[in-house]
Amino acid sequence: MTEPLEQLWAASLLYVPKIVSFLLILIIGWIIAKALGSAVDKILERVGFDRAVERGGIRKALASSRYDASAIVGKVVYYALLLFVLQMAFGVFGPNPVSALLTSVIAFLPRIAVAIVIVVIAAAVAAAVKDIIANTLSGLSYGRALGTTASVLILGLGLIAALDQVGIATTVTTPVLIAVLATIAGILVVGVGGGLIKPMQARWETYLDTLAQESQNIRAEAANGPSLTEQAKATAAKARTQPAPRSGTGATAADDVPFDVSRD
């Protein structure tokens, strides 16, 4: 009876230093992660990140959120660093399933970060293109529609690139694109190359005449419309008159505790 108790006591003594190391790494790492997340939030606010993101067309998506863009990035940094802390803490116990899972999640984080950057840049470019086309062709009835169409196309390409970055495009977007291209090719082969040559010829002449006329109207409208420099100055003046974006309203460091996702 004494020998099993001694073995149990010896095994417990072996695990006590590991448990203490686990708790120390977890607490110190959590403090560092929280401090770095808050620092990123404040730095992005000072450099005007919130204004840039809101001008990029993501203001509506954040309208109902209690966080602004910089606060969201700060939270992402906080949770990403917390994953590294957990990996280090569980690594004290040697190879285990939890460490393996955390390693796979951490390996996937760079792809998610790049995908988010692609979407933000695509949204900013799409919003800029929409404003430029709409302002340049404001005298035409379809000027705003052209701007919206170009914006949607650019944003769609950005989303496809983001999905491809995280490895989803090969199973979602590629079959859809292939189906659309195959449908268009089938229509062209059967319609244009078959018995619809004469009707299509007459229709194409009408389309080309209309396109030539509208091209002249677009050139005239673009020549009379505001230049890119004037639009840039107007956008900068509008940005200066807008109120400063709200600061992050998330919980403070004293309110956060490890693993409390509902409060972070």
Contacts in CASP RR format, 6 or more apart in sequence:
PFRMAT RR
TARGET T0000
AUTHOR 0000-0000-0000
METHOD contacts of the structure
MODEL  1
MTEPLEQLWAASLLYVPKIVSFLLILIIGWIIAKALGSAVDKILERVGFD
RAVERGGIRKALASSRYDASAIVGKVVYYALLLFVLQMAFGVFGPNPVSA
LLTSVIAFLPRIAVAIVIVVIAAAVAAAVKDIIANTLSGLSYGRALGTTA
SVLILGLGLIAALDQVGIATTVTTPVLIAVLATIAGILVVGVGGGLIKPM
QARWETYLDTLAQESQNIRAEAANGPSLTEQAKATAAKARTQPAPRSGTG
ATAADDVPFDVSRD
18 92 0 8 1.000
18 93 0 8 1.000
21 92 0 8 1.000
22 89 0 8 1.000
22 90 0 8 1.000
22 92 0 8 1.000
22 93 0 8 1.000
25 85 0 8 1.000
25 88 0 8 1.000
25 89 0 8 1.000
25 92 0 8 1.000
26 85 0 8 1.000
26 86 0 8 1.000
26 89 0 8 1.000
26 258 0 8 1.000
27 258 0 8 1.000
29 81 0 8 1.000
29 82 0 8 1.000
29 85 0 8 1.000
30 82 0 8 1.000
30 85 0 8 1.000
30 258 0 8 1.000
32 81 0 8 1.000
32 85 0 8 1.000
33 77 0 8 1.000
33 78 0 8 1.000
33 81 0 8 1.000
33 82 0 8 1.000
33 85 0 8 1.000
34 78 0 8 1.000
34 253 0 8 1.000
34 256 0 8 1.000
35 253 0 8 1.000
36 77 0 8 1.000
36 78 0 8 1.000
36 81 0 8 1.000
37 74 0 8 1.000
37 75 0 8 1.000
37 77 0 8 1.000
37 78 0 8 1.000
37 81 0 8 1.000
38 74 0 8 1.000
38 253 0 8 1.000
40 70 0 8 1.000
40 73 0 8 1.000
40 74 0 8 1.000
40 77 0 8 1.000
41 70 0 8 1.000
41 71 0 8 1.000
41 73 0 8 1.000
41 74 0 8 1.000
41 248 0 8 1.000
42 70 0 8 1.000
44 50 0 8 1.000
44 69 0 8 1.000
44 70 0 8 1.000
44 73 0 8 1.000
44 74 0 8 1.000
45 68 0 8 1.000
45 70 0 8 1.000
45 245 0 8 1.000
45 247 0 8 1.000
45 248 0 8 1.000
49 69 0 8 1.000
49 70 0 8 1.000
49 73 0 8 1.000
50 68 0 8 1.000
50 69 0 8 1.000
50 70 0 8 1.000
50 245 0 8 1.000
51 239 0 8 1.000
51 242 0 8 1.000
51 245 0 8 1.000
52 124 0 8 1.000
53 59 0 8 1.000
53 62 0 8 1.000
53 69 0 8 1.000
53 120 0 8 1.000
53 124 0 8 1.000
54 62 0 8 1.000
54 69 0 8 1.000
54 245 0 8 1.000
55 124 0 8 1.000
55 127 0 8 1.000
55 235 0 8 1.000
55 239 0 8 1.000
56 120 0 8 1.000
56 123 0 8 1.000
56 124 0 8 1.000
56 126 0 8 1.000
56 127 0 8 1.000
56 128 0 8 1.000
57 123 0 8 1.000
57 124 0 8 1.000
57 126 0 8 1.000
57 127 0 8 1.000
58 69 0 8 1.000
58 120 0 8 1.000
58 123 0 8 1.000
62 68 0 8 1.000
62 69 0 8 1.000
62 72 0 8 1.000
65 72 0 8 1.000
66 249 0 8 1.000
66 250 0 8 1.000
67 75 0 8 1.000
67 248 0 8 1.000
67 249 0 8 1.000
67 250 0 8 1.000
68 245 0 8 1.000
68 246 0 8 1.000
68 247 0 8 1.000
68 248 0 8 1.000
68 249 0 8 1.000
69 245 0 8 1.000
70 248 0 8 1.000
71 247 0 8 1.000
71 248 0 8 1.000
71 249 0 8 1.000
71 250 0 8 1.000
75 264 0 8 1.000
78 264 0 8 1.000
79 264 0 8 1.000
80 109 0 8 1.000
82 258 0 8 1.000
83 102 0 8 1.000
83 105 0 8 1.000
83 106 0 8 1.000
83 109 0 8 1.000
84 106 0 8 1.000
86 98 0 8 1.000
86 102 0 8 1.000
87 99 0 8 1.000
87 102 0 8 1.000
87 103 0 8 1.000
87 106 0 8 1.000
90 96 0 8 1.000
90 98 0 8 1.000
90 99 0 8 1.000
90 102 0 8 1.000
91 99 0 8 1.000
93 99 0 8 1.000
108 166 0 8 1.000
111 165 0 8 1.000
111 166 0 8 1.000
111 167 0 8 1.000
112 166 0 8 1.000
114 165 0 8 1.000
115 162 0 8 1.000
115 163 0 8 1.000
115 165 0 8 1.000
115 166 0 8 1.000
116 162 0 8 1.000
118 158 0 8 1.000
118 161 0 8 1.000
118 162 0 8 1.000
118 165 0 8 1.000
119 158 0 8 1.000
119 159 0 8 1.000
119 162 0 8 1.000
122 154 0 8 1.000
122 155 0 8 1.000
122 156 0 8 1.000
122 157 0 8 1.000
122 158 0 8 1.000
122 159 0 8 1.000
122 161 0 8 1.000
122 162 0 8 1.000
123 155 0 8 1.000
125 154 0 8 1.000
126 150 0 8 1.000
126 151 0 8 1.000
126 152 0 8 1.000
126 154 0 8 1.000
126 155 0 8 1.000
127 151 0 8 1.000
129 147 0 8 1.000
129 150 0 8 1.000
129 151 0 8 1.000
129 154 0 8 1.000
130 147 0 8 1.000
130 148 0 8 1.000
130 150 0 8 1.000
130 151 0 8 1.000
131 231 0 8 1.000
131 235 0 8 1.000
132 228 0 8 1.000
132 231 0 8 1.000
133 143 0 8 1.000
133 146 0 8 1.000
133 147 0 8 1.000
133 150 0 8 1.000
134 143 0 8 1.000
134 144 0 8 1.000
134 146 0 8 1.000
134 147 0 8 1.000
134 148 0 8 1.000
135 225 0 8 1.000
135 226 0 8 1.000
135 231 0 8 1.000
136 221 0 8 1.000
136 222 0 8 1.000
136 225 0 8 1.000
136 226 0 8 1.000
136 231 0 8 1.000
137 143 0 8 1.000
137 146 0 8 1.000
137 147 0 8 1.000
137 218 0 8 1.000
137 221 0 8 1.000
137 222 0 8 1.000
138 144 0 8 1.000
138 221 0 8 1.000
138 225 0 8 1.000
139 221 0 8 1.000
140 146 0 8 1.000
140 217 0 8 1.000
140 218 0 8 1.000
140 221 0 8 1.000
160 169 0 8 1.000
160 173 0 8 1.000
163 169 0 8 1.000
163 172 0 8 1.000
163 173 0 8 1.000
164 170 0 8 1.000
164 173 0 8 1.000
191 200 0 8 1.000
192 200 0 8 1.000
226 234 0 8 1.000
251 263 0 8 1.000
251 264 0 8 1.000
255 263 0 8 1.000
256 263 0 8 1.000
256 264 0 8 1.000
257 263 0 8 1.000
END
